[in-house]
Amino acid sequence: MDLIAELEAEQIASLGKDIPDFKAGDTVRVGFKVTEGTRSRVQNYEGVCISRKNGSGIAGSFTVRKISFGEGVERVFPLYSTNIDSITVVRRGRVRRSKLYYLRTRRGKSARIAEDANYKAPKA
């Protein structure tokens, strides 16, 4: 293993985060820590993961899209952010693309993603 990958693996191990296996097309619920004044709480953000960038490395991020009050809202989360409390996979989607940017132009039935009923986790 080269030096950079080794250092990155050390950093990820020191964070002690539990990141589930998810990809574009999966519906995820992200528990994000929100600070308002002196109080802090966890706010859930649930939507379809439309992209993942930089894989599962320390600099990785993912974009989640949801429809809020009839308007599409996207949010980019760093994978190993200290503000992320939890990531939960709600349902697995069956897609043939790694980036689902075409969902931005779709509404209603055409924006649906088929559920992957027989999902098998990759062997690590």
C-alpha positions as CSV (number, residue, x, y, z in Angstrom):
1,M,0.0,0.0,0.0
2,D,1.4,3.4,-0.9
3,L,2.1,6.0,1.7
4,I,-0.9,8.3,0.9
5,A,-3.4,5.5,1.0
6,E,-1.8,4.3,4.3
7,L,-2.2,7.8,5.9
8,E,-5.7,8.1,4.6
9,A,-6.7,4.7,6.1
10,E,-5.2,5.8,9.4
11,Q,-7.2,9.0,9.4
12,I,-10.5,7.1,8.6
13,A,-9.8,4.6,11.4
14,S,-9.1,7.4,13.9
15,L,-12.5,9.0,13.1
16,G,-14.3,5.8,14.0
17,K,-17.2,6.5,11.7
18,D,-19.6,3.8,10.6
19,I,-20.4,4.5,6.9
20,P,-22.9,2.1,5.4
21,D,-22.5,0.7,1.8
22,F,-24.7,2.9,-0.4
23,K,-24.5,4.2,-4.0
24,A,-26.3,6.5,-6.4
25,G,-30.0,5.6,-6.6
26,D,-30.3,4.6,-2.9
27,T,-32.6,6.5,-0.7
28,V,-30.7,7.6,2.4
29,R,-31.5,9.4,5.6
30,V,-28.7,11.6,6.9
31,G,-28.7,12.8,10.5
32,F,-27.0,16.2,10.3
33,K,-26.1,18.1,13.5
34,V,-27.6,21.6,13.4
35,T,-26.5,24.3,15.9
36,E,-28.9,27.1,16.6
37,G,-27.4,29.6,19.0
38,T,-26.3,27.5,22.0
39,R,-28.5,24.5,21.3
40,S,-27.6,21.6,19.1
41,R,-29.9,19.0,17.6
42,V,-29.9,16.3,14.9
43,Q,-32.0,17.1,11.8
44,N,-32.7,14.3,9.3
45,Y,-32.4,14.9,5.6
46,E,-33.9,12.1,3.6
47,G,-33.7,11.8,-0.2
48,V,-32.2,10.0,-3.2
49,C,-28.4,9.9,-3.4
50,I,-27.7,11.2,-6.9
51,S,-23.9,11.0,-6.9
52,R,-20.8,10.0,-5.0
53,K,-17.5,11.7,-5.5
54,N,-14.0,10.5,-4.5
55,G,-15.3,7.0,-3.5
56,S,-15.0,6.1,0.1
57,G,-11.8,8.0,0.8
58,I,-11.4,10.8,3.4
59,A,-12.2,13.5,0.8
60,G,-15.4,11.6,-0.4
61,S,-18.7,13.3,-0.6
62,F,-22.2,12.5,-1.8
63,T,-25.2,14.5,-3.1
64,V,-28.7,13.9,-1.8
65,R,-31.8,15.2,-3.6
66,K,-35.3,15.6,-2.2
67,I,-38.5,17.4,-3.1
68,S,-39.5,19.9,-0.4
69,F,-42.8,21.7,-0.9
70,G,-42.8,21.0,-4.6
71,E,-39.3,22.3,-5.1
72,G,-36.2,20.1,-5.7
73,V,-33.5,20.6,-3.1
74,E,-30.0,19.2,-3.3
75,R,-27.4,19.0,-0.6
76,V,-23.8,17.9,-0.7
77,F,-22.4,16.1,2.4
78,P,-18.8,15.3,3.1
79,L,-18.6,11.6,3.8
80,Y,-16.5,11.9,7.0
81,S,-17.9,15.2,8.3
82,T,-18.0,15.7,12.0
83,N,-21.4,17.2,11.6
84,I,-22.9,14.0,10.2
85,D,-24.4,12.0,13.1
86,S,-25.7,9.0,11.1
87,I,-26.3,7.7,7.6
88,T,-29.1,5.2,7.1
89,V,-30.0,3.4,3.9
90,V,-33.8,3.5,3.6
91,R,-34.2,1.6,0.3
92,R,-31.9,0.4,-2.4
93,G,-32.4,1.6,-5.9
94,R,-31.7,-0.3,-9.1
95,V,-30.0,2.2,-11.5
96,R,-27.5,1.9,-14.4
97,R,-25.7,5.1,-13.9
98,S,-23.3,6.4,-11.3
99,K,-24.5,10.0,-11.5
100,L,-28.2,10.6,-11.6
101,Y,-28.2,14.2,-12.7
102,Y,-31.1,13.5,-15.2
103,L,-33.4,13.4,-12.2
104,R,-33.1,17.2,-11.9
105,T,-35.4,17.6,-15.0
106,R,-37.8,14.9,-14.0
107,R,-41.0,15.2,-12.0
108,G,-43.5,12.6,-10.6
109,K,-43.7,9.1,-12.1
110,S,-40.7,9.6,-14.5
111,A,-38.5,10.4,-11.5
112,R,-39.1,7.1,-9.8
113,I,-36.3,4.6,-9.2
114,A,-37.0,0.9,-9.1
115,E,-36.2,-0.8,-5.9
116,D,-33.4,-3.4,-5.9
117,A,-35.2,-6.3,-4.1
118,N,-32.3,-8.8,-4.2
119,Y,-29.4,-6.6,-3.2
120,K,-26.2,-8.3,-2.2
121,A,-23.6,-6.3,-0.2
122,P,-20.1,-6.4,-1.9
123,K,-17.5,-8.6,-0.1
124,A,-14.9,-6.4,1.4
